[in-house]
């Protein structure tokens, strides 16, 4: 499975792993899963992450996803997950039930 980490999930992974659910911890530790991160290039190599670039396709996909709040980064995350067929890993309740994208909720 290709997992797109929401920023807070990525931060919790490196700084406060106790905040991650058992299910999310297991998915992140599974070597058969690919971990993806958008917007943060500094630690991509250290954590063996694939970069999810902002492409024209991602920008165009934003209009096809109804995110019920105005947080621009959440629109980009949802569009990135949809465009690259990634599973978004998040604890953000506003993103967990978005239609049209796969989500691994941290609950």
LUMKE-738998 format. One record per atom (N, C-alpha, C): residue number from 1; z, y negated, x negated. Coordinates in Angstrom, 2 decimals, m for minus. Example, Ala and Ser with C-alpha at 12.3 -4.5 7.8 and 13.67 -1.06 7.14 Angstrom:
# LUMKE-738998
+-----+---------+---------+---------+
!   k !      zz !      yy !      xx !
+-----+---------+---------+---------+
!   1 !    7.80 !    5.69 !  m13.19 !
!   1 !    7.80 !    4.50 !  m12.30 !
!   1 !    7.80 !    3.30 !  m13.20 !
!   2 !    7.08 !    2.25 !  m12.85 !
!   2 !    7.14 !    1.06 !  m13.67 !
!   2 !    7.87 !   m0.03 !  m12.90 !
+-----+---------+---------+---------+
# end
This chain:
# LUMKE-738998
+-----+---------+---------+---------+
!   k !      zz !      yy !      xx !
+-----+---------+---------+---------+
!   1 !    0.00 !    1.16 !   m0.85 !
!   1 !    0.00 !    0.00 !    0.00 !
!   1 !    0.00 !   m1.24 !   m0.90 !
!   2 !   m0.72 !   m2.26 !   m0.51 !
!   2 !   m0.74 !   m3.53 !   m1.24 !
!   2 !    0.21 !   m4.50 !   m0.55 !
!   3 !    1.25 !   m4.91 !   m1.25 !
!   3 !    2.31 !   m5.74 !   m0.67 !
!   3 !    2.23 !   m7.17 !   m1.20 !
!   4 !    2.06 !   m8.12 !   m0.30 !
!   4 !    2.08 !   m9.54 !   m0.64 !
!   4 !    3.50 !  m10.04 !   m0.44 !
!   5 !    4.13 !  m10.49 !   m1.51 !
!   5 !    5.52 !  m10.91 !   m1.44 !
!   5 !    5.62 !  m12.37 !   m1.03 !
!   6 !    6.37 !  m12.62 !    0.03 !
!   6 !    6.71 !  m13.99 !    0.39 !
!   6 !    7.56 !  m14.53 !   m0.76 !
!   7 !    7.54 !  m15.83 !   m0.96 !
!   7 !    8.22 !  m16.42 !   m2.11 !
!   7 !    9.69 !  m16.04 !   m2.17 !
!   8 !   10.37 !  m16.07 !   m1.03 !
!   8 !   11.81 !  m15.74 !   m1.05 !
!   8 !   12.03 !  m14.27 !   m1.42 !
!   9 !   11.14 !  m13.38 !   m1.01 !
!   9 !   11.28 !  m11.97 !   m1.39 !
!   9 !   11.13 !  m11.83 !   m2.90 !
!  10 !   10.14 !  m12.51 !   m3.45 !
!  10 !    9.94 !  m12.47 !   m4.90 !
!  10 !   11.18 !  m13.01 !   m5.63 !
!  11 !   11.72 !  m14.14 !   m5.16 !
!  11 !   12.90 !  m14.72 !   m5.79 !
!  11 !   14.10 !  m13.78 !   m5.66 !
!  12 !   14.29 !  m13.19 !   m4.50 !
!  12 !   15.40 !  m12.27 !   m4.32 !
!  12 !   15.24 !  m11.04 !   m5.22 !
!  13 !   14.00 !  m10.60 !   m5.42 !
!  13 !   13.76 !   m9.46 !   m6.29 !
!  13 !   14.26 !   m9.73 !   m7.70 !
!  14 !   14.04 !  m10.94 !   m8.16 !
!  14 !   14.41 !  m11.27 !   m9.54 !
!  14 !   15.81 !  m11.85 !   m9.67 !
!  15 !   16.33 !  m12.49 !   m8.61 !
!  15 !   17.60 !  m13.20 !   m8.74 !
!  15 !   18.75 !  m12.64 !   m7.92 !
!  16 !   18.45 !  m11.99 !   m6.81 !
!  16 !   19.51 !  m11.56 !   m5.89 !
!  16 !   19.05 !  m10.35 !   m5.10 !
!  17 !   18.82 !   m9.24 !   m5.77 !
!  17 !   18.22 !   m8.06 !   m5.14 !
!  17 !   19.08 !   m7.47 !   m4.03 !
!  18 !   20.35 !   m7.81 !   m3.98 !
!  18 !   21.21 !   m7.30 !   m2.91 !
!  18 !   20.81 !   m7.85 !   m1.54 !
!  19 !   20.05 !   m8.92 !   m1.51 !
!  19 !   19.59 !   m9.51 !   m0.25 !
!  19 !   18.42 !   m8.73 !    0.35 !
!  20 !   17.83 !   m7.82 !   m0.44 !
!  20 !   16.70 !   m7.04 !    0.05 !
!  20 !   17.19 !   m5.81 !    0.80 !
!  21 !   16.52 !   m5.48 !    1.88 !
!  21 !   16.89 !   m4.28 !    2.63 !
!  21 !   16.59 !   m3.04 !    1.80 !
!  22 !   17.19 !   m1.95 !    2.18 !
!  22 !   16.95 !   m0.69 !    1.47 !
!  22 !   15.48 !   m0.29 !    1.56 !
!  23 !   14.89 !   m0.50 !    2.72 !
!  23 !   13.49 !   m0.13 !    2.92 !
!  23 !   12.56 !   m0.97 !    2.05 !
!  24 !   12.82 !   m2.28 !    1.96 !
!  24 !   12.00 !   m3.15 !    1.12 !
!  24 !   12.20 !   m2.81 !   m0.35 !
!  25 !   13.44 !   m2.60 !   m0.78 !
!  25 !   13.70 !   m2.21 !   m2.17 !
!  25 !   12.93 !   m0.94 !   m2.53 !
!  26 !   12.93 !    0.02 !   m1.64 !
!  26 !   12.22 !    1.28 !   m1.88 !
!  26 !   10.72 !    1.03 !   m1.99 !
!  27 !   10.16 !    0.20 !   m1.12 !
!  27 !    8.73 !   m0.10 !   m1.15 !
!  27 !    8.35 !   m0.84 !   m2.44 !
!  28 !    9.19 !   m1.77 !   m2.88 !
!  28 !    8.90 !   m2.53 !   m4.10 !
!  28 !    9.01 !   m1.65 !   m5.34 !
!  29 !    9.87 !   m0.67 !   m5.31 !
!  29 !   10.06 !    0.22 !   m6.46 !
!  29 !    9.02 !    1.34 !   m6.52 !
!  30 !    8.31 !    1.56 !   m5.44 !
!  30 !    7.33 !    2.64 !   m5.37 !
!  30 !    6.13 !    2.31 !   m6.27 !
!  31 !    5.90 !    3.09 !   m7.32 !
!  31 !    4.81 !    2.77 !   m8.26 !
!  31 !    3.42 !    2.92 !   m7.65 !
!  32 !    3.32 !    3.54 !   m6.50 !
!  32 !    2.00 !    3.66 !   m5.86 !
!  32 !    1.63 !    2.39 !   m5.08 !
!  33 !    2.60 !    1.50 !   m4.87 !
!  33 !    2.33 !    0.23 !   m4.19 !
!  33 !    1.92 !   m0.83 !   m5.19 !
!  34 !    0.97 !   m1.66 !   m4.80 !
!  34 !    0.59 !   m2.83 !   m5.61 !
!  34 !    1.38 !   m4.02 !   m5.10 !
!  35 !    1.97 !   m4.78 !   m6.01 !
!  35 !    2.71 !   m5.98 !   m5.64 !
!  35 !    1.84 !   m7.20 !   m5.89 !
!  36 !    1.69 !   m8.05 !   m4.88 !
!  36 !    0.87 !   m9.26 !   m4.97 !
!  36 !    1.76 !  m10.47 !   m4.75 !
!  37 !    1.38 !  m11.55 !   m5.40 !
!  37 !    2.11 !  m12.81 !   m5.28 !
!  37 !    1.11 !  m13.94 !   m5.26 !
!  38 !    1.31 !  m14.88 !   m4.38 !
!  38 !    0.43 !  m16.03 !   m4.29 !
!  38 !    1.17 !  m17.25 !   m4.81 !
!  39 !    0.47 !  m18.12 !   m5.52 !
!  39 !    0.97 !  m19.44 !   m5.97 !
!  39 !    1.80 !  m19.45 !   m7.22 !
!  40 !    2.30 !  m18.35 !   m7.70 !
!  40 !    3.19 !  m18.41 !   m8.86 !
!  40 !    2.59 !  m17.59 !   m9.99 !
!  41 !    2.01 !  m18.26 !  m10.97 !
!  41 !    1.33 !  m17.57 !  m12.04 !
!  41 !    2.19 !  m17.23 !  m13.25 !
!  42 !    3.32 !  m17.90 !  m13.42 !
!  42 !    4.11 !  m17.77 !  m14.64 !
!  42 !    4.61 !  m16.35 !  m14.89 !
!  43 !    5.10 !  m15.68 !  m13.88 !
!  43 !    5.69 !  m14.37 !  m14.08 !
!  43 !    4.80 !  m13.22 !  m13.61 !
!  44 !    3.57 !  m13.52 !  m13.27 !
!  44 !    2.67 !  m12.49 !  m12.78 !
!  44 !    2.56 !  m11.34 !  m13.78 !
!  45 !    2.36 !  m11.67 !  m15.02 !
!  45 !    2.20 !  m10.63 !  m16.03 !
!  45 !    3.52 !   m9.89 !  m16.28 !
!  46 !    4.62 !  m10.61 !  m16.34 !
!  46 !    5.92 !   m9.98 !  m16.60 !
!  46 !    6.29 !   m8.96 !  m15.53 !
!  47 !    5.99 !   m9.25 !  m14.28 !
!  47 !    6.36 !   m8.37 !  m13.19 !
!  47 !    5.23 !   m7.42 !  m12.78 !
!  48 !    4.13 !   m7.44 !  m13.50 !
!  48 !    2.97 !   m6.60 !  m13.22 !
!  48 !    2.47 !   m6.82 !  m11.79 !
!  49 !    2.28 !   m8.09 !  m11.46 !
!  49 !    1.79 !   m8.48 !  m10.15 !
!  49 !    0.31 !   m8.80 !  m10.22 !
!  50 !   m0.38 !   m8.62 !   m9.11 !
!  50 !   m1.75 !   m9.08 !   m8.99 !
!  50 !   m1.73 !  m10.45 !   m8.34 !
!  51 !   m2.55 !  m11.35 !   m8.80 !
!  51 !   m2.58 !  m12.70 !   m8.23 !
!  51 !   m3.45 !  m12.70 !   m6.99 !
!  52 !   m2.94 !  m13.32 !   m5.95 !
!  52 !   m3.70 !  m13.50 !   m4.72 !
!  52 !   m4.23 !  m14.94 !   m4.73 !
!  53 !   m5.46 !  m15.15 !   m5.15 !
!  53 !   m5.98 !  m16.50 !   m5.32 !
!  53 !   m6.30 !  m17.18 !   m3.99 !
!  54 !   m6.25 !  m18.48 !   m4.01 !
!  54 !   m6.69 !  m19.27 !   m2.86 !
!  54 !   m8.20 !  m19.36 !   m2.95 !
!  55 !   m8.88 !  m18.69 !   m2.03 !
!  55 !  m10.33 !  m18.66 !   m2.03 !
!  55 !  m10.85 !  m19.34 !   m0.76 !
!  56 !  m12.15 !  m19.54 !   m0.71 !
!  56 !  m12.77 !  m20.10 !    0.49 !
!  56 !  m12.49 !  m19.18 !    1.69 !
!  57 !  m12.55 !  m17.88 !    1.46 !
!  57 !  m12.28 !  m16.93 !    2.54 !
!  57 !  m10.87 !  m17.07 !    3.09 !
!  58 !   m9.92 !  m17.27 !    2.20 !
!  58 !   m8.53 !  m17.47 !    2.63 !
!  58 !   m8.43 !  m18.77 !    3.44 !
!  59 !   m9.01 !  m19.83 !    2.94 !
!  59 !   m8.96 !  m21.11 !    3.64 !
!  59 !   m9.58 !  m21.00 !    5.03 !
!  60 !  m10.69 !  m20.29 !    5.15 !
!  60 !  m11.35 !  m20.13 !    6.45 !
!  60 !  m10.54 !  m19.23 !    7.39 !
!  61 !   m9.84 !  m18.27 !    6.83 !
!  61 !   m9.04 !  m17.36 !    7.65 !
!  61 !   m7.84 !  m18.05 !    8.30 !
!  62 !   m7.43 !  m19.18 !    7.75 !
!  62 !   m6.28 !  m19.90 !    8.31 !
!  62 !   m6.51 !  m20.22 !    9.78 !
!  63 !   m7.73 !  m20.60 !   10.13 !
!  63 !   m8.00 !  m20.98 !   11.52 !
!  63 !   m8.00 !  m19.79 !   12.47 !
!  64 !   m8.07 !  m18.57 !   11.94 !
!  64 !   m8.10 !  m17.38 !   12.81 !
!  64 !   m6.71 !  m16.80 !   13.06 !
!  65 !   m5.68 !  m17.40 !   12.46 !
!  65 !   m4.31 !  m16.89 !   12.61 !
!  65 !   m3.47 !  m17.97 !   13.25 !
!  66 !   m2.80 !  m17.61 !   14.32 !
!  66 !   m1.92 !  m18.57 !   14.99 !
!  66 !   m0.51 !  m18.43 !   14.45 !
!  67 !   m0.14 !  m19.34 !   13.56 !
!  67 !    1.23 !  m19.38 !   13.05 !
!  67 !    1.96 !  m20.42 !   13.89 !
!  68 !    3.02 !  m20.02 !   14.60 !
!  68 !    3.64 !  m20.90 !   15.58 !
!  68 !    4.42 !  m22.10 !   15.02 !
!  69 !    4.42 !  m22.29 !   13.74 !
!  69 !    5.11 !  m23.44 !   13.16 !
!  69 !    4.19 !  m24.09 !   12.13 !
!  70 !    4.52 !  m25.27 !   11.69 !
!  70 !    3.61 !  m26.05 !   10.85 !
!  70 !    3.78 !  m25.89 !    9.36 !
!  71 !    4.51 !  m24.90 !    8.89 !
!  71 !    4.72 !  m24.72 !    7.45 !
!  71 !    3.41 !  m24.30 !    6.78 !
!  72 !    2.78 !  m25.20 !    5.99 !
!  72 !    1.47 !  m24.88 !    5.40 !
!  72 !    1.47 !  m23.64 !    4.52 !
!  73 !    2.52 !  m23.41 !    3.77 !
!  73 !    2.53 !  m22.24 !    2.89 !
!  73 !    2.53 !  m20.94 !    3.70 !
!  74 !    3.15 !  m20.96 !    4.87 !
!  74 !    3.13 !  m19.76 !    5.71 !
!  74 !    1.73 !  m19.48 !    6.24 !
!  75 !    0.98 !  m20.53 !    6.54 !
!  75 !   m0.41 !  m20.35 !    6.97 !
!  75 !   m1.22 !  m19.70 !    5.84 !
!  76 !   m1.01 !  m20.18 !    4.61 !
!  76 !   m1.73 !  m19.61 !    3.47 !
!  76 !   m1.31 !  m18.17 !    3.21 !
!  77 !   m0.02 !  m17.88 !    3.32 !
!  77 !    0.45 !  m16.50 !    3.13 !
!  77 !   m0.18 !  m15.55 !    4.15 !
!  78 !   m0.17 !  m15.94 !    5.42 !
!  78 !   m0.73 !  m15.09 !    6.46 !
!  78 !   m2.23 !  m14.90 !    6.25 !
!  79 !   m2.93 !  m15.98 !    5.93 !
!  79 !   m4.38 !  m15.89 !    5.70 !
!  79 !   m4.69 !  m15.05 !    4.46 !
!  80 !   m3.88 !  m15.15 !    3.43 !
!  80 !   m4.06 !  m14.35 !    2.23 !
!  80 !   m3.88 !  m12.87 !    2.54 !
!  81 !   m2.82 !  m12.55 !    3.29 !
!  81 !   m2.58 !  m11.15 !    3.67 !
!  81 !   m3.76 !  m10.60 !    4.46 !
!  82 !   m4.26 !  m11.39 !    5.38 !
!  82 !   m5.38 !  m10.93 !    6.20 !
!  82 !   m6.66 !  m10.77 !    5.37 !
!  83 !   m6.97 !  m11.75 !    4.54 !
!  83 !   m8.20 !  m11.74 !    3.76 !
!  83 !   m8.25 !  m10.59 !    2.76 !
!  84 !   m7.15 !  m10.34 !    2.08 !
!  84 !   m7.12 !   m9.31 !    1.04 !
!  84 !   m6.59 !   m7.97 !    1.56 !
!  85 !   m6.37 !   m7.88 !    2.88 !
!  85 !   m5.84 !   m6.66 !    3.50 !
!  85 !   m4.54 !   m6.24 !    2.81 !
!  86 !   m3.61 !   m7.19 !    2.74 !
!  86 !   m2.31 !   m6.97 !    2.12 !
!  86 !   m1.24 !   m6.86 !    3.20 !
!  87 !   m0.13 !   m6.24 !    2.88 !
!  87 !    1.03 !   m6.20 !    3.75 !
!  87 !    2.00 !   m7.28 !    3.28 !
!  88 !    2.30 !   m8.23 !    4.14 !
!  88 !    3.20 !   m9.33 !    3.80 !
!  88 !    4.64 !   m8.86 !    3.85 !
!  89 !    5.37 !   m9.00 !    2.77 !
!  89 !    6.79 !   m8.65 !    2.71 !
!  89 !    7.58 !   m9.93 !    2.89 !
!  90 !    8.36 !  m10.00 !    3.98 !
!  90 !    9.06 !  m11.24 !    4.29 !
!  90 !   10.31 !  m10.99 !    5.12 !
!  91 !   11.25 !  m11.91 !    5.04 !
!  91 !   12.42 !  m11.92 !    5.91 !
!  91 !   12.30 !  m13.05 !    6.92 !
!  92 !   11.21 !  m13.79 !    6.86 !
!  92 !   10.99 !  m14.94 !    7.75 !
!  92 !   10.62 !  m14.43 !    9.14 !
!  93 !   11.53 !  m14.59 !   10.08 !
!  93 !   11.33 !  m14.11 !   11.45 !
!  93 !   10.09 !  m14.73 !   12.09 !
!  94 !    9.71 !  m15.91 !   11.65 !
!  94 !    8.53 !  m16.56 !   12.22 !
!  94 !    7.24 !  m15.88 !   11.79 !
!  95 !    7.28 !  m15.12 !   10.71 !
!  95 !    6.09 !  m14.43 !   10.20 !
!  95 !    6.06 !  m12.94 !   10.56 !
!  96 !    7.21 !  m12.37 !   10.84 !
!  96 !    7.31 !  m10.93 !   11.02 !
!  96 !    6.42 !  m10.41 !   12.15 !
!  97 !    6.31 !  m11.14 !   13.23 !
!  97 !    5.55 !  m10.65 !   14.38 !
!  97 !    4.18 !  m11.29 !   14.54 !
!  98 !    3.63 !  m11.83 !   13.47 !
!  98 !    2.30 !  m12.43 !   13.57 !
!  98 !    1.27 !  m11.36 !   13.88 !
!  99 !    0.43 !  m11.59 !   14.87 !
!  99 !   m0.63 !  m10.62 !   15.15 !
!  99 !   m1.74 !  m10.71 !   14.11 !
! 100 !   m2.35 !   m9.58 !   13.83 !
! 100 !   m3.51 !   m9.57 !   12.93 !
! 100 !   m3.21 !   m9.37 !   11.47 !
! 101 !   m1.92 !   m9.28 !   11.09 !
! 101 !   m1.58 !   m8.98 !    9.70 !
! 101 !   m0.52 !   m7.88 !    9.67 !
! 102 !   m0.51 !   m7.15 !    8.57 !
! 102 !    0.51 !   m6.11 !    8.38 !
! 102 !    1.73 !   m6.76 !    7.73 !
! 103 !    2.91 !   m6.40 !    8.21 !
! 103 !    4.14 !   m6.99 !    7.71 !
! 103 !    5.16 !   m5.89 !    7.42 !
! 104 !    5.82 !   m6.00 !    6.26 !
! 104 !    6.96 !   m5.16 !    5.93 !
! 104 !    8.16 !   m6.08 !    6.01 !
! 105 !    8.93 !   m6.01 !    7.10 !
! 105 !   10.04 !   m6.94 !    7.29 !
! 105 !   11.26 !   m6.56 !    6.44 !
! 106 !   11.89 !   m7.58 !    5.89 !
! 106 !   13.16 !   m7.37 !    5.18 !
! 106 !   14.26 !   m7.68 !    6.18 !
! 107 !   14.75 !   m6.63 !    6.81 !
! 107 !   15.80 !   m6.80 !    7.83 !
! 107 !   17.00 !   m5.96 !    7.48 !
+-----+---------+---------+---------+
# end
